[in-house]
Amino acid sequence: MTNTVERMTITLTPEMAHTVKGAVNSGSYASSSEIIREALRDWQHKRQLQQQEFELLRADVQKGMTDYEAGRVHDFDAERIIAKGKARKP
């Protein structure tokens, strides 16, 4: 299996370029490409986590809608909720 690489050109702000060059010059990374690849992996991971959080939120909303449709939702009564919370405290 051959590993193919695609060359791309990116544009960075001067501050970002300075940061990348500094990381390479300090020896933290072998090349600017290595930094960009790591940044993209981090970005992909962050996007996956966001998608998972979105799916959990979607499930919570669906549960709420199901509860509402089944009549398991009551009017909001802050005083009742506060009293219930106080009753739970030791």
N, C-alpha and C positions, 0 to 999 in steps of 0.2 A: 504494500500500500504506500503510495507516495503522498507526502504531505505537501500541499500547495500553499503558497503564501501570496497574498495580493498586496501590492504596494499601494499606499494611499498617501495623499498629502493632506495635512490638517493645518488649521490656522488657530493659533493661541494668542491670548493677550500677552503683552510683554511680561506681566507678573507671572503668568502660568509658565511661559517659556523659561523665565529665570528659575523658577522652582524646579522644572524638569532638568535643566542644565545643572543646577546645583546638586540634585540627587545623583546624577550621573557622575559629576566631578568628585563628589564625596565618596564614591565607590558603593553607594547603597544599591545602585542598579548598574547593569552592564551597558544599557543603551536607553535612549528615549523610547524606543519601540517597546522595550520591556515594561516601562512605566505605563505607557498607554494600554498595553495588553492587561496589566494588572488593574488599571482604572476601569477598563471595560468589564472585566470579570466582576469587580466590586459593584459596578452599575447594574449588571445583569442580576447579581444576587439581591441587590436592593429592590429591583423591579419584581423579582420573584416573591420576596417578602411582602411587598405592597400588594401584589395580586392575591397572596394568601390571606392577608388582612382584609382585603376587599371581599373575598369569598366568605370569610367568617362574618363580616358585617352584613353581607347579603343574606346569609343564613339566619342571622339574628332578626333582620327586618322581616324575612319570610315567616319566621316563628311568630313575631308580633302580629303580622297580618292574619296568620292562621288562628291565633288566640282571639283576635278581634272578631273574625268571622264566626268563631265558635261561641262568641258571647262570654269569653273569659276575661274581658277587659272592662274595668270599671272606671267611672269618672275619677279624675285626679283630685285627691283630697290631701293636701299637704299636712294638715293637722293630724289626720289619721295615720299618715306615714311616720310623722315625728313621734307620735304616741307609741306606735308599734316599735320604733327603734329604741325609744327610752325603756320600754318594757323588756327588751332583750338585754339591756345592760345589767351586769351583776350588782 
